[in-house]
Amino acid sequence: MFGALPVMSALTKVTLRLDAPIPAELFRALSSVPHLTILEIHQVRFDGTSPPPSLPFAALESLLICIYGFQGVIRGENIDHAREIDNVFVLLKNLSDRLTQLQISGDVLGSGFPSLRWLRLQKFSITEHTPTPFIPVPELISGMPALRDLSILFSADLTRDSADLYPPFRLGIPGGELLTLRSPLLATITLSNLEPADPIFAQLPRSLESLHLLAMGDWYIPGPESPPHLREAPFTGTTAVTAIQQIAHLQDLSELSLTLEEFPTADLIHCIAAVFPRLRFLQLGHVVYSHGRVFCPDVRDESIPDALERLPHLTHLRISLDFVERQFQEGPQKCAARWLLQRLPCLCTVAFSWEQSFRYSGFETVVWRIWDRSVLLPPPPPQRLPSPPPSPTDPEMGRPIPPWELAD
C-alpha cells in the first residue's frame, strides 16, 4: 500500500491527518523517501503499534506533531495516552540527532523527553497543552545546545477539569539557572499565558534579542464551554509593568511583543521606552472578550506618538486587534498607519492584524496589513480618458442612434 513512497525522489514534504493510529508500515515507507525534509502530523494519534526503533529518514530536518485538526483540539475518548507517550518517545529518540526544527504538542510528551540530546535543533516549539506531569522550561531544553528560537505556547485545556490546566502557567523554576547555560545561542523566545512574576523571567539571558509575551487560546469545535477569561491570560496595564520590570536586565533586546487586555496606554509605552530604549520592533496586542464592531482603536491620541517618540530606534510597529468581524475594513487602519508614520519619522512600517488571538491553532499564520512610508506619497493625478467619438444622429428625430440600431 505504501510501496510507492520510497521511489518518490521529488517528494520533500508530507502532511498526515488520520483518525486512526499511524501504521508502522507507513513510518517505514516515509523514512525511505530520499529527500523528505518536512513531516507534519496533525490530529495525531500514536497509541497503535510502536514505530520501528531505527528509521533512516536520510533528509528529514523538520517535524511537527500536534493534536489540532479540522475539529479543533478535541480528541477521541478511547486513546491510550500512556502508550502514545511511549511511542512518541521512540520516534523522537530516533530523530533527535538530525532534526533542526521541532514543533510538538505538550499532550504527547512524557517525563523522559529531557533525557534526549538534540545536537542540531535550532528551533523548538511546544504547543497546545502542558505535559503531564509538568516539565519546567529549563528541563525541556536541557539537551539543545544549538537552540536559537524557543516557543512555549501552552493554552487552557478545556477537556480536563483541573485548575492546573488553566492559565496563567508558571514556566520557570525559582532560583533556576540561566537558559543559556544549556542553550548558549538562544536569541528569540516566545511565551504565552504566563504569570507576570514568573521565575522564567530571571532565567532569560541578558543577550536575548527578541521576546514575545502572548496570550493564546486553542480552537474547540465543538468543545466544552468555559468563561472566556479562562482561555487566555493577557496582561493588564499593571501586570504588564510588573513583567517589564522582571526583564529589565535584557539590555540587548531589540524586539518585544505584549498581548494586553486593553488597548495600550501612553504610560505603558513610556515604561517600555524607559527600560528598552533600543527597541527596533514593538508589537502590542489587544485582547477583548466582548467582540463588537470595532475596526480600529483611535490612535490619534497625541499621547501615544509622544510616548513612541521615546523609542528613537523604533522602525517597525505592529498592533494586533482581537475581533471577529469577517469583512475586514482597511480604511481605518490605513488612516491610523498614515497618521503614525507622519508623526514618527523613524518608523519604516506600521501594521495591523485582526483575530490575532481569536483561537490559536498552533501553526496558522496571522494575517497582517502592513503599510510603509509610501502611504505618505501624494496620490497620482487622475488620468483623463479620451473623449468618445460623436454618435451618429437620426436626421429626422435629432437623437443619437444606439449602436445596436446602426447598420453593419
C-alpha positions in Angstrom: 0.0 0.0 0.0 2.8 2.4 0.9 5.4 0.9 -1.5 5.3 3.9 -3.9 6.6 6.4 -1.3 10.3 5.4 -1.4 10.6 5.9 -5.1 9.1 9.5 -5.0 12.5 11.2 -5.3 11.0 14.7 -5.7 8.9 14.4 -2.5 10.1 16.9 0.2 7.1 17.4 2.5 4.3 15.1 3.8 1.3 16.2 5.9 -0.8 13.5 7.7 -4.3 13.8 9.1 -5.5 10.5 10.4 -8.4 9.3 12.6 -6.7 6.0 13.4 -3.2 5.3 14.9 -0.4 5.7 12.3 0.6 2.2 11.0 4.3 1.2 11.5 4.4 0.4 7.8 3.7 4.0 6.9 6.6 5.1 9.1 8.9 2.6 7.3 7.8 3.9 3.9 8.2 7.6 4.8 11.6 7.0 6.3 12.8 5.7 3.0 11.8 8.7 0.9 15.2 10.0 -0.1 14.6 13.8 0.0 11.8 14.1 2.6 12.8 17.1 4.7 9.4 18.1 6.4 6.9 15.8 8.1 3.7 17.2 9.7 1.4 15.0 11.7 -1.9 16.7 12.6 -4.8 15.4 14.8 -2.2 12.9 15.9 -2.9 9.5 17.3 0.1 7.5 18.4 -1.4 4.7 20.5 -1.1 2.0 17.9 1.9 -0.2 17.0 5.2 1.3 18.1 7.2 2.8 15.3 10.4 0.9 14.5 13.3 2.0 16.8 15.6 2.6 13.8 14.3 4.6 10.8 16.6 6.1 8.1 14.9 9.4 7.4 18.0 10.5 5.5 17.0 14.1 4.8 14.4 14.9 7.5 15.0 18.2 9.2 11.6 19.5 10.4 8.9 17.6 12.4 5.5 18.8 13.5 3.3 16.7 15.8 0.0 18.3 17.1 -3.4 17.2 18.2 -5.1 20.1 16.4 -7.2 19.0 13.4 -10.2 20.0 11.4 -12.4 19.7 14.5 -10.1 21.8 16.7 -8.2 20.2 19.6 -10.9 17.7 20.6 -9.6 14.1 20.7 -11.2 10.7 20.9 -12.1 9.3 24.4 -10.5 5.8 23.8 -6.9 6.9 23.3 -4.3 5.0 25.3 -2.3 8.0 26.4 0.5 6.1 28.2 1.2 4.0 25.1 1.0 7.1 22.9 3.7 8.9 25.0 5.9 5.8 24.9 5.6 5.6 21.1 6.3 9.3 20.6 9.4 9.0 22.7 10.6 6.1 20.5 10.1 8.2 17.4 11.8 11.3 18.9 14.8 9.3 20.1 15.3 8.0 16.6 15.2 11.5 15.1 16.9 13.6 17.8 20.3 13.6 16.2 19.1 15.0 12.8 16.2 17.5 13.3 16.8 21.2 13.1 13.1 22.2 13.8 10.6 20.5 16.1 7.0 21.6 16.9 5.2 19.3 19.2 2.1 19.2 21.4 2.8 19.0 25.1 0.0 16.4 25.3 2.2 13.8 23.8 5.4 14.5 25.8 6.4 12.4 28.8 8.9 12.8 31.6 11.6 11.1 29.5 11.8 13.9 27.0 14.6 15.9 28.8 16.9 12.9 28.5 17.1 13.2 24.7 20.0 15.1 23.1 19.2 17.4 20.2 22.6 18.4 18.9 21.3 20.1 15.7 18.0 21.5 16.9 17.8 25.3 16.2 14.0 25.9 16.6 11.8 24.3 19.2 8.1 25.0 19.7 5.9 23.2 22.3 2.2 24.0 21.8 -1.3 23.3 23.0 -1.3 21.8 26.5 1.2 21.3 29.2 2.9 17.9 29.6 1.6 15.7 32.4 3.5 15.6 34.7 4.6 19.2 34.0 8.2 19.7 32.7 9.7 23.1 33.5 11.2 25.0 30.6 14.8 24.7 31.7 14.4 20.9 31.7 12.7 20.9 28.4 15.6 22.5 26.6 18.4 20.9 28.7 19.6 18.8 25.7 19.5 21.5 23.0 22.9 23.2 22.7 22.3 24.6 19.2 18.9 26.1 20.1 18.3 29.7 18.8 14.5 30.1 18.7 12.3 28.8 21.6 8.4 29.0 21.8 6.4 27.8 24.8 2.8 28.2 23.8 0.7 26.5 26.4 -3.0 27.2 26.4 -6.0 26.2 28.5 -7.0 22.5 28.3 -10.8 22.7 28.4 -11.2 18.9 28.0 -9.9 18.2 31.5 -11.3 19.5 34.8 -8.2 20.8 36.6 -7.3 24.3 37.7 -3.6 23.4 36.9 -4.6 23.2 33.3 -5.8 26.8 33.0 -3.6 29.8 32.5 -1.7 31.6 33.8 1.1 29.0 33.9 4.3 29.1 35.8 7.1 28.1 33.3 10.3 28.6 35.3 12.0 27.2 38.3 12.6 29.5 41.3 16.3 30.0 41.6 16.9 28.1 38.3 19.9 28.5 36.1 20.0 30.8 33.0 18.6 29.2 29.9 21.8 29.9 28.1 23.9 27.7 30.3 22.4 24.7 28.3 21.5 26.6 25.1 24.1 29.4 24.7 22.8 30.5 21.3 19.3 31.4 22.4 18.2 34.7 20.6 14.4 34.6 20.3 11.9 33.4 23.0 8.1 33.4 22.7 6.0 32.6 25.8 2.2 32.5 26.3 -0.2 32.7 29.2 2.4 33.1 31.9 2.4 34.8 35.3 3.7 38.4 35.3 6.2 37.4 38.0 7.1 34.0 36.6 10.6 32.8 37.7 11.3 32.2 34.0 12.0 35.9 33.6 15.0 35.8 35.8 16.4 32.9 33.7 16.2 34.8 30.4 19.7 35.6 29.1 20.9 39.2 29.0 21.9 38.7 25.4 18.3 37.9 24.3 17.4 39.8 21.1 13.6 39.0 20.7 11.0 38.4 23.4 7.3 37.8 22.7 4.8 37.5 25.6 1.5 36.5 24.2 -2.0 35.3 25.2 -3.4 32.4 23.2 -6.3 30.0 23.3 -6.9 26.8 21.5 -9.7 26.2 19.0 -12.5 24.0 20.2 -15.1 22.9 17.6 -17.2 21.6 19.1 -15.9 21.9 22.6 -16.8 22.4 26.3 -17.9 25.9 27.2 -16.0 27.9 29.7 -15.8 31.6 30.7 -13.7 33.4 28.1 -11.2 34.7 30.8 -10.1 31.1 31.4 -9.0 30.6 27.8 -6.2 33.2 27.7 -4.1 35.2 30.2 -3.3 38.6 28.7 -1.5 41.3 30.7 -3.4 44.2 32.2 -1.7 47.6 32.3 -0.5 46.8 35.8 0.7 43.3 35.3 2.5 44.3 32.0 4.5 46.8 34.0 5.3 44.1 36.5 6.5 41.8 33.7 8.6 44.6 32.1 10.3 45.2 35.5 11.2 41.5 35.7 13.0 41.6 32.3 14.8 45.0 32.8 18.1 43.1 32.6 17.6 42.4 28.8 19.6 45.4 27.7 20.2 43.9 24.2 16.5 43.4 23.5 15.5 44.8 20.0 12.1 43.1 19.6 9.2 43.0 22.1 5.6 41.8 21.9 3.0 42.0 24.5 -0.7 40.9 24.5 -2.9 43.1 26.6 -6.4 43.1 27.9 -7.0 46.7 26.9 -5.5 48.9 24.2 -2.0 50.0 25.3 -1.7 53.4 27.1 0.9 56.0 26.8 2.0 55.3 30.3 2.8 51.7 29.4 4.7 52.8 26.3 6.7 55.2 28.4 7.6 52.3 30.7 8.7 50.2 27.8 10.8 53.0 26.4 12.5 53.7 29.8 13.6 50.0 30.1 14.3 49.2 26.4 15.3 52.4 24.6 17.0 50.5 21.8 13.9 48.6 20.6 13.5 48.4 16.9 10.3 46.2 16.7 7.3 46.6 19.0 4.1 44.6 18.8 1.2 45.5 21.1 -1.7 43.1 21.1 -5.2 43.9 22.3 -7.5 41.1 23.6 -11.2 41.8 24.2 -13.8 39.3 25.4 -16.9 41.1 24.1 -16.4 41.3 20.4 -18.0 44.4 18.9 -17.9 46.1 15.5 -14.7 47.9 16.3 -12.5 48.1 13.3 -9.7 50.1 14.8 -8.9 51.8 18.1 -8.5 55.5 17.9 -4.7 56.0 18.0 -5.0 59.8 17.3 -4.5 60.5 21.0 -1.4 62.7 20.9 0.0 60.9 24.0 0.5 57.7 22.0 3.0 59.1 19.4 4.5 61.3 22.1 5.4 58.2 24.1 6.6 56.3 21.0 9.0 59.1 20.3 10.9 57.9 23.4 11.9 54.9 21.2 14.3 56.7 18.7 15.4 53.4 17.1 11.8 52.0 16.6 11.4 51.1 12.9 8.5 48.6 13.0 5.3 49.0 15.0 2.6 46.3 15.0 -0.8 46.5 16.7 -2.9 43.3 16.8 -6.7 43.7 17.3 -9.0 41.0 18.5 -12.4 40.9 16.9 -14.3 38.6 14.7 -15.7 40.8 12.0 -15.3 38.8 8.8 -15.3 41.7 6.4 -12.0 43.5 7.2 -12.3 47.2 6.6 -8.9 48.6 5.5 -9.7 52.3 5.6 -9.4 53.0 9.4 -6.2 51.0 9.7 -4.7 52.8 6.7 -5.6 56.2 8.1 -4.1 55.3 11.5 -0.9 54.0 9.9 -0.5 57.2 7.8 -1.0 59.3 10.9 1.6 57.4 12.9 4.1 57.4 10.0 3.6 61.2 9.7 4.2 61.7 13.4 7.2 59.3 13.8 9.8 59.8 11.0 11.9 56.9 12.3 9.1 54.4 11.6 9.5 52.3 8.4 6.3 50.2 8.7 3.1 50.2 10.7 1.0 47.0 10.7 -2.4 45.9 12.0 -3.8 42.4 12.3 -7.2 41.1 13.4 -8.4 37.9 15.0 -4.8 37.6 16.4 -5.9 35.6 19.4 -9.5 34.5 18.5 -8.3 30.9 18.7 -4.8 29.7 18.4 -4.5 26.5 16.4 -0.7 26.3 16.8 0.6 26.7 13.3 -1.7 29.1 11.4 -0.1 32.3 10.1 -1.5 35.6 11.4 -2.6 38.0 8.6 -1.0 41.4 8.9 -1.9 44.5 6.9 1.4 46.4 6.6 1.9 50.0 5.4 5.3 51.6 4.8 6.2 55.2 4.2 5.0 55.1 0.6 1.5 55.6 2.0 2.5 59.2 2.7 3.2 59.9 -1.0 0.5 62.1 -2.7 -1.8 60.1 -4.9 -1.1 60.2 -8.7 -3.1 62.6 -10.7 -6.2 61.1 -12.3 -5.8 60.0 -15.9 -8.0 61.9 -18.3 -9.9 59.4 -20.5 -10.1 60.3 -24.3 -13.4 61.8 -25.4 -15.7 59.2 -27.1 -16.4 59.9 -30.8 -19.6 61.6 -31.5 -22.5 59.3 -32.0 -24.4 59.3 -35.3 -27.8 61.0 -35.0 -31.1 60.3 -36.7 -31.7 63.2 -39.1 -35.4 63.1 -38.5 -35.5 62.7 -34.8 -32.3 64.6 -34.0 -31.4 62.0 -31.3 -28.2 59.7 -31.0 -28.7 56.4 -32.7 -27.9 53.5 -30.3 -25.1 51.2 -31.5 -27.4 48.2 -31.8 -29.5 50.1 -34.4 -26.6 51.0 -36.6 -26.4 49.0 -39.9 -23.2 46.9 -40.4 
